[in-house]
Amino acid sequence: MIRIIAQAVSILLFTWYGFRSLFSKKMVAEFQRYRLDRFRVLTGVLQVAGSLGILVGYVSRPILQLSAAGLAVMMFLGVLTRFRIKDPLYAAIPAFALCLLNLYIFAATL
């Protein structure tokens, strides 16, 4: 039951973040600040695709595992990016939490 809720949370948050990455002017500025503006659209597409993979994961374990692992890696890279640009530690908490959430989903399906 906990994994199912974790999947739902991951789906909602990555769909939201993915669409924000694709369409929000604020996210355009953020990716410029990260010095990763050329990856903004790819990031948004991968977040939405990952959330769809987590959704499909309710019926396909391999897709769930691949999607959860991919989103966990993406969020780990997000944490590293926050450290690279010297953001305060608290700014990395959302990415770290989403990394752990998707690691949990992945581990719970092994």
Secondary structure, DSSP 8 states (H G I E B T S, - for coil): -HHHHHHHHHHHHHHHHHHHHHH-HHHHHHHHHTT-GGGHHHHHHHHHHHHHHHHHTTT-HHHHHHHHHHHHHHHHHHHHHHHHTT--GGGGHHHHHHHHHHHHHHHHT-
